Structure formats: C-alpha cells, structure tokens
C-alpha cells in the first residue's frame, strides 16, 4: 500500500483517497461529509492521524449534572 502521508501524495491523490473512502465506507448515508472532515489533510495542513486525533465527539447525557456523587466507573463524571 502506498503511503498516505502528505509528503508522499499530491492534493489530487489525497482527494481521490477520500472519495474512495466515502464510496467503500458508505459515508454518504451516515451524514458525515469526509471531504469536509478531512479538508486540512486534503489541503496539506494536517496528516490523517492529526485530523482524527482532533475530532472530539460530544455526547448529551440524560443524567442531571447536579449529582456529583455519581461516577461512570472510571472516575467522576466531570
């Protein structure tokens, strides 16, 4: 497999790689636009690993935040 590092690819190769991922992973039905998500990679600003590391999913909890005694098993909730 060819390297996907920015230094080893052209912009058009990076675009093609992302398009292939969209097709094979079925992202068009998931609501994720990979071309937008990986824009910094396509533009040569960040490597794929850096883009993925910067992603921060935010989840909504149905448990009120005012009960500080509750924990998730890995420590306090906050």
N, CA, C and O atoms as CSV, one atom per row, in Angstrom:
chain,resi,resn,atom,element,x,y,z
A,1,UNK,N,N,0.837,-1.179,0.000
A,1,UNK,CA,C,0.000,0.000,0.000
A,1,UNK,C,C,0.886,1.248,0.000
A,1,UNK,O,O,1.865,1.327,0.742
A,2,UNK,N,N,0.540,2.190,-0.816
A,2,UNK,CA,C,1.296,3.435,-0.916
A,2,UNK,C,C,1.063,4.303,0.322
A,2,UNK,O,O,-0.026,4.299,0.897
A,3,UNK,N,N,2.067,5.026,0.714
A,3,UNK,CA,C,1.976,5.928,1.854
A,3,UNK,C,C,0.910,6.994,1.602
A,3,UNK,O,O,0.765,7.487,0.484
A,4,UNK,N,N,0.168,7.343,2.652
A,4,UNK,CA,C,-0.832,8.400,2.552
A,4,UNK,C,C,-0.365,9.692,3.212
A,4,UNK,O,O,-1.149,10.629,3.363
A,5,UNK,N,N,0.901,9.748,3.603
A,5,UNK,CA,C,1.439,10.963,4.204
A,5,UNK,C,C,1.399,12.116,3.210
A,5,UNK,O,O,1.512,11.908,2.002
A,6,UNK,N,N,1.243,13.303,3.712
A,6,UNK,CA,C,1.178,14.490,2.859
A,6,UNK,C,C,2.416,14.601,1.978
A,6,UNK,O,O,2.312,14.922,0.794
A,7,UNK,N,N,3.584,14.337,2.550
A,7,UNK,CA,C,4.835,14.472,1.786
A,7,UNK,C,C,4.930,13.465,0.640
A,7,UNK,O,O,5.700,13.662,-0.300
A,8,UNK,N,N,4.143,12.381,0.717
A,8,UNK,CA,C,4.202,11.329,-0.304
A,8,UNK,C,C,3.042,11.364,-1.288
A,8,UNK,O,O,2.953,10.501,-2.161
A,9,UNK,N,N,2.151,12.344,-1.165
A,9,UNK,CA,C,0.973,12.412,-2.033
A,9,UNK,C,C,0.782,13.814,-2.599
A,9,UNK,O,O,1.263,14.804,-2.047
A,10,UNK,N,N,0.075,13.864,-3.701
A,10,UNK,CA,C,-0.330,15.155,-4.259
A,10,UNK,C,C,-1.735,15.458,-3.744
A,10,UNK,O,O,-2.410,14.583,-3.202
A,11,UNK,N,N,-2.159,16.689,-3.917
A,11,UNK,CA,C,-3.503,17.065,-3.477
A,11,UNK,C,C,-4.548,16.225,-4.195
A,11,UNK,O,O,-5.509,15.773,-3.573
A,12,UNK,N,N,-4.376,16.010,-5.486
A,12,UNK,CA,C,-5.361,15.217,-6.230
A,12,UNK,C,C,-5.389,13.761,-5.748
A,12,UNK,O,O,-6.450,13.136,-5.753
A,13,UNK,N,N,-4.254,13.221,-5.336
A,13,UNK,CA,C,-4.227,11.858,-4.784
A,13,UNK,C,C,-4.955,11.807,-3.438
A,13,UNK,O,O,-5.646,10.834,-3.139
A,14,UNK,N,N,-4.799,12.849,-2.638
A,14,UNK,CA,C,-5.487,12.890,-1.348
A,14,UNK,C,C,-6.991,12.997,-1.543
A,14,UNK,O,O,-7.755,12.357,-0.821
A,15,UNK,N,N,-7.422,13.792,-2.504
A,15,UNK,CA,C,-8.851,13.909,-2.814
A,15,UNK,C,C,-9.394,12.556,-3.266
A,15,UNK,O,O,-10.459,12.131,-2.816
A,16,UNK,N,N,-8.678,11.887,-4.142
A,16,UNK,CA,C,-9.109,10.587,-4.638
A,16,UNK,C,C,-9.197,9.567,-3.506
A,16,UNK,O,O,-10.127,8.761,-3.475
A,17,UNK,N,N,-8.254,9.593,-2.590
A,17,UNK,CA,C,-8.264,8.681,-1.452
A,17,UNK,C,C,-9.525,8.884,-0.599
A,17,UNK,O,O,-10.179,7.916,-0.211
A,18,UNK,N,N,-9.852,10.131,-0.316
A,18,UNK,CA,C,-11.042,10.426,0.490
A,18,UNK,C,C,-12.302,10.003,-0.250
A,18,UNK,O,O,-13.218,9.456,0.364
A,19,UNK,N,N,-12.368,10.242,-1.553
A,19,UNK,CA,C,-13.527,9.809,-2.346
A,19,UNK,C,C,-13.688,8.291,-2.302
A,19,UNK,O,O,-14.806,7.782,-2.226
A,20,UNK,N,N,-12.585,7.584,-2.350
A,20,UNK,CA,C,-12.646,6.114,-2.267
A,20,UNK,C,C,-13.190,5.685,-0.908
A,20,UNK,O,O,-13.992,4.755,-0.825
A,21,UNK,N,N,-12.761,6.353,0.148
A,21,UNK,CA,C,-13.263,6.019,1.488
A,21,UNK,C,C,-14.758,6.260,1.572
A,21,UNK,O,O,-15.486,5.448,2.143
A,22,UNK,N,N,-15.228,7.374,1.007
A,22,UNK,CA,C,-16.658,7.679,1.042
A,22,UNK,C,C,-17.459,6.568,0.368
A,22,UNK,O,O,-18.509,6.162,0.866
A,23,UNK,N,N,-16.963,6.084,-0.756
A,23,UNK,CA,C,-17.665,5.047,-1.507
A,23,UNK,C,C,-17.646,3.705,-0.780
A,23,UNK,O,O,-18.678,3.040,-0.677
A,24,UNK,N,N,-16.489,3.307,-0.280
A,24,UNK,CA,C,-16.362,1.980,0.327
A,24,UNK,C,C,-16.928,1.915,1.734
A,24,UNK,O,O,-17.366,0.850,2.169
A,25,UNK,N,N,-16.929,3.017,2.449
A,25,UNK,CA,C,-17.405,3.009,3.828
A,25,UNK,C,C,-18.872,3.373,3.950
A,25,UNK,O,O,-19.435,3.279,5.040
A,26,UNK,N,N,-19.513,3.790,2.850
A,26,UNK,CA,C,-20.928,4.148,2.898
A,26,UNK,C,C,-21.217,5.405,3.691
A,26,UNK,O,O,-22.275,5.518,4.310
A,27,UNK,N,N,-20.299,6.342,3.680
A,27,UNK,CA,C,-20.441,7.553,4.491
A,27,UNK,C,C,-21.526,8.493,3.974
A,27,UNK,O,O,-22.005,9.349,4.716
A,28,UNK,N,N,-21.913,8.344,2.725
A,28,UNK,CA,C,-22.921,9.253,2.192
A,28,UNK,C,C,-24.250,9.110,2.930
A,28,UNK,O,O,-25.028,10.062,2.982
A,29,UNK,N,N,-24.518,7.946,3.497
A,29,UNK,CA,C,-25.772,7.749,4.222
A,29,UNK,C,C,-25.625,7.990,5.722
A,29,UNK,O,O,-26.616,7.949,6.452
A,30,UNK,N,N,-24.414,8.237,6.188
A,30,UNK,CA,C,-24.193,8.423,7.626
A,30,UNK,C,C,-24.282,9.877,8.057
A,30,UNK,O,O,-24.317,10.167,9.253
A,31,UNK,N,N,-24.320,10.785,7.108
A,31,UNK,CA,C,-24.365,12.201,7.446
A,31,UNK,C,C,-22.996,12.832,7.616
A,31,UNK,O,O,-22.900,14.022,7.917
A,32,UNK,N,N,-21.936,12.060,7.429
A,32,UNK,CA,C,-20.580,12.586,7.546
A,32,UNK,C,C,-20.054,12.915,6.156
A,32,UNK,O,O,-20.048,12.060,5.270
A,33,UNK,N,N,-19.617,14.143,5.968
A,33,UNK,CA,C,-19.004,14.547,4.707
A,33,UNK,C,C,-17.494,14.453,4.891
A,33,UNK,O,O,-16.874,15.334,5.486
A,34,UNK,N,N,-16.913,13.379,4.375
A,34,UNK,CA,C,-15.476,13.169,4.572
A,34,UNK,C,C,-14.624,14.229,3.893
A,34,UNK,O,O,-13.523,14.524,4.357
A,35,UNK,N,N,-15.108,14.798,2.819
A,35,UNK,CA,C,-14.335,15.844,2.139
A,35,UNK,C,C,-14.188,17.066,3.056
A,35,UNK,O,O,-13.144,17.718,3.058
A,36,UNK,N,N,-15.214,17.370,3.820
A,36,UNK,CA,C,-15.147,18.474,4.776
A,36,UNK,C,C,-14.336,18.067,6.001
A,36,UNK,O,O,-13.498,18.827,6.487
A,37,UNK,N,N,-14.597,16.852,6.494
A,37,UNK,CA,C,-13.918,16.348,7.687
A,37,UNK,C,C,-12.399,16.322,7.498
A,37,UNK,O,O,-11.652,16.677,8.410
A,38,UNK,N,N,-11.942,15.901,6.309
A,38,UNK,CA,C,-10.509,15.782,6.031
A,38,UNK,C,C,-9.960,16.953,5.204
A,38,UNK,O,O,-8.938,16.807,4.532
A,39,UNK,N,N,-10.626,18.105,5.248
A,39,UNK,CA,C,-10.186,19.263,4.461
A,39,UNK,C,C,-8.741,19.654,4.769
A,39,UNK,O,O,-7.971,19.958,3.858
A,40,UNK,N,N,-8.373,19.645,6.052
A,40,UNK,CA,C,-6.998,20.002,6.414
A,40,UNK,C,C,-5.997,18.997,5.853
A,40,UNK,O,O,-4.886,19.377,5.484
A,41,UNK,N,N,-6.370,17.737,5.785
A,41,UNK,CA,C,-5.488,16.722,5.172
A,41,UNK,C,C,-5.389,16.972,3.673
A,41,UNK,O,O,-4.290,16.979,3.120
A,42,UNK,N,N,-6.504,17.174,3.023
A,42,UNK,CA,C,-6.513,17.421,1.576
A,42,UNK,C,C,-5.663,18.642,1.242
A,42,UNK,O,O,-4.923,18.632,0.259
A,43,UNK,N,N,-5.764,19.687,2.050
A,43,UNK,CA,C,-5.011,20.922,1.813
A,43,UNK,C,C,-3.554,20.840,2.266
A,43,UNK,O,O,-2.794,21.791,2.081
A,44,UNK,N,N,-3.158,19.709,2.860
A,44,UNK,CA,C,-1.768,19.531,3.269
A,44,UNK,C,C,-1.415,20.200,4.584
A,44,UNK,O,O,-0.242,20.465,4.848
A,45,UNK,N,N,-2.411,20.477,5.413
A,45,UNK,CA,C,-2.182,21.152,6.689
A,45,UNK,C,C,-1.928,20.142,7.806
A,45,UNK,O,O,-1.017,20.326,8.613
A,46,UNK,N,N,-2.731,19.076,7.857
A,46,UNK,CA,C,-2.616,18.062,8.907
A,46,UNK,C,C,-2.635,16.672,8.285
A,46,UNK,O,O,-3.288,16.440,7.268
A,47,UNK,N,N,-1.908,15.755,8.914
A,47,UNK,CA,C,-1.940,14.352,8.493
A,47,UNK,C,C,-3.275,13.739,8.927
A,47,UNK,O,O,-3.969,14.298,9.776
A,48,UNK,N,N,-3.627,12.605,8.350
A,48,UNK,CA,C,-4.871,11.911,8.692
A,48,UNK,C,C,-4.947,11.665,10.197
A,48,UNK,O,O,-5.985,11.896,10.815
A,49,UNK,N,N,-3.865,11.203,10.773
A,49,UNK,CA,C,-3.864,10.903,12.211
A,49,UNK,C,C,-4.122,12.153,13.045
A,49,UNK,O,O,-4.768,12.070,14.090
A,50,UNK,N,N,-3.631,13.306,12.603
A,50,UNK,CA,C,-3.850,14.552,13.332
A,50,UNK,C,C,-5.308,15.001,13.240
A,50,UNK,O,O,-5.873,15.507,14.210
A,51,UNK,N,N,-5.910,14.812,12.063
A,51,UNK,CA,C,-7.322,15.165,11.886
A,51,UNK,C,C,-8.174,14.294,12.802
A,51,UNK,O,O,-9.062,14.788,13.497
A,52,UNK,N,N,-7.891,12.985,12.794
A,52,UNK,CA,C,-8.661,12.067,13.632
A,52,UNK,C,C,-8.453,12.349,15.110
A,52,UNK,O,O,-9.404,12.253,15.887
A,53,UNK,N,N,-7.250,12.692,15.520
A,53,UNK,CA,C,-6.971,12.980,16.926
A,53,UNK,C,C,-7.680,14.246,17.391
A,53,UNK,O,O,-8.042,14.360,18.562
A,54,UNK,N,N,-7.878,15.190,16.488
A,54,UNK,CA,C,-8.519,16.449,16.844
A,54,UNK,C,C,-10.037,16.324,16.946
A,54,UNK,O,O,-10.703,17.193,17.509
A,55,UNK,N,N,-10.569,15.248,16.403
A,55,UNK,CA,C,-12.018,15.056,16.440
A,55,UNK,C,C,-12.466,14.821,17.877
A,55,UNK,O,O,-11.906,13.986,18.588
A,56,UNK,N,N,-13.462,15.555,18.283
A,56,UNK,CA,C,-13.947,15.435,19.659
A,56,UNK,C,C,-15.461,15.285,19.617
A,56,UNK,O,O,-16.183,16.264,19.429
A,57,UNK,N,N,-15.934,14.065,19.793
A,57,UNK,CA,C,-17.378,13.833,19.800
A,57,UNK,C,C,-17.963,14.318,21.123
A,57,UNK,O,O,-17.400,14.081,22.192
A,58,UNK,N,N,-19.053,14.972,21.033
A,58,UNK,CA,C,-19.730,15.459,22.235
A,58,UNK,C,C,-21.035,14.682,22.379
A,58,UNK,O,O,-21.807,14.550,21.430
A,59,UNK,N,N,-21.258,14.178,23.573
A,59,UNK,CA,C,-22.441,13.379,23.842
A,59,UNK,C,C,-23.330,14.094,24.853
A,59,UNK,O,O,-22.845,14.781,25.752
A,60,UNK,N,N,-24.616,13.922,24.693
A,60,UNK,CA,C,-25.574,14.505,25.612
A,60,UNK,C,C,-25.959,13.438,26.627
A,60,UNK,O,O,-26.327,12.320,26.266
A,61,UNK,N,N,-25.871,13.793,27.873
A,61,UNK,CA,C,-26.207,12.869,28.943
A,61,UNK,C,C,-27.610,13.165,29.448
A,61,UNK,O,O,-27.989,14.326,29.596
A,62,UNK,N,N,-28.381,12.114,29.711
A,62,UNK,CA,C,-29.712,12.295,30.274
A,62,UNK,C,C,-29.656,12.361,31.793
A,62,UNK,O,O,-30.678,12.603,32.436
A,63,UNK,N,N,-28.488,12.151,32.376
A,63,UNK,CA,C,-28.316,12.206,33.818
A,63,UNK,C,C,-28.005,13.646,34.207
A,63,UNK,O,O,-27.073,14.242,33.667
A,64,UNK,N,N,-28.776,14.215,35.140
A,64,UNK,CA,C,-28.518,15.610,35.537
A,64,UNK,C,C,-27.109,15.780,36.095
A,64,UNK,O,O,-26.593,14.891,36.772
A,65,UNK,N,N,-26.498,16.908,35.811
A,65,UNK,CA,C,-25.134,17.198,36.252
A,65,UNK,C,C,-25.042,17.592,37.719
A,65,UNK,O,O,-23.937,17.662,38.256
A,66,UNK,N,N,-26.170,17.851,38.391
A,66,UNK,CA,C,-26.108,18.359,39.755
A,66,UNK,C,C,-25.826,17.282,40.799
A,66,UNK,O,O,-25.638,17.627,41.965
A,67,UNK,N,N,-25.786,16.006,40.449
A,67,UNK,CA,C,-25.468,14.938,41.393
A,67,UNK,C,C,-24.004,14.552,41.216
A,67,UNK,O,O,-23.675,13.701,40.390
A,68,UNK,N,N,-23.129,15.179,41.993
A,68,UNK,CA,C,-21.696,14.960,41.828
A,68,UNK,C,C,-21.227,13.637,42.419
A,68,UNK,O,O,-20.068,13.261,42.243
A,69,UNK,N,N,-22.123,12.914,43.130
A,69,UNK,CA,C,-21.702,11.649,43.724
A,69,UNK,C,C,-21.701,10.503,42.709
A,69,UNK,O,O,-21.139,9.440,42.977
A,70,UNK,N,N,-22.314,10.708,41.570
A,70,UNK,CA,C,-22.380,9.643,40.566
A,70,UNK,C,C,-21.065,9.566,39.796
A,70,UNK,O,O,-20.427,10.584,39.527
A,71,UNK,N,N,-20.680,8.366,39.454
A,71,UNK,CA,C,-19.492,8.210,38.628
A,71,UNK,C,C,-19.765,7.199,37.534
A,71,UNK,O,O,-20.744,6.455,37.605
A,72,UNK,N,N,-18.921,7.165,36.535
A,72,UNK,CA,C,-19.114,6.266,35.399
A,72,UNK,C,C,-18.315,4.982,35.571
A,72,UNK,O,O,-18.297,4.161,34.654
A,73,UNK,N,N,-17.673,4.780,36.673
A,73,UNK,CA,C,-16.855,3.604,36.870
A,73,UNK,C,C,-15.388,3.862,36.566
A,73,UNK,O,O,-14.528,3.059,36.927
A,74,UNK,N,N,-15.104,4.954,35.918
A,74,UNK,CA,C,-13.725,5.306,35.568
A,74,UNK,C,C,-13.330,6.600,36.283
A,74,UNK,O,O,-12.370,7.264,35.893
A,75,UNK,N,N,-14.058,6.941,37.306
A,75,UNK,CA,C,-13.794,8.196,37.997
A,75,UNK,C,C,-15.037,9.050,37.972
A,75,UNK,O,O,-16.106,8.580,37.581
A,76,UNK,N,N,-14.916,10.278,38.376
A,76,UNK,CA,C,-16.072,11.172,38.408
A,76,UNK,C,C,-16.520,11.527,37.012
A,76,UNK,O,O,-15.732,11.460,36.068
A,77,UNK,N,N,-17.781,11.906,36.869
A,77,UNK,CA,C,-18.355,12.235,35.576
A,77,UNK,C,C,-17.725,13.474,34.975
A,77,UNK,O,O,-17.663,13.591,33.751
A,78,UNK,N,N,-17.272,14.369,35.763
A,78,UNK,CA,C,-16.693,15.606,35.245
A,78,UNK,C,C,-15.262,15.700,35.617
A,78,UNK,O,O,-14.597,16.676,35.270
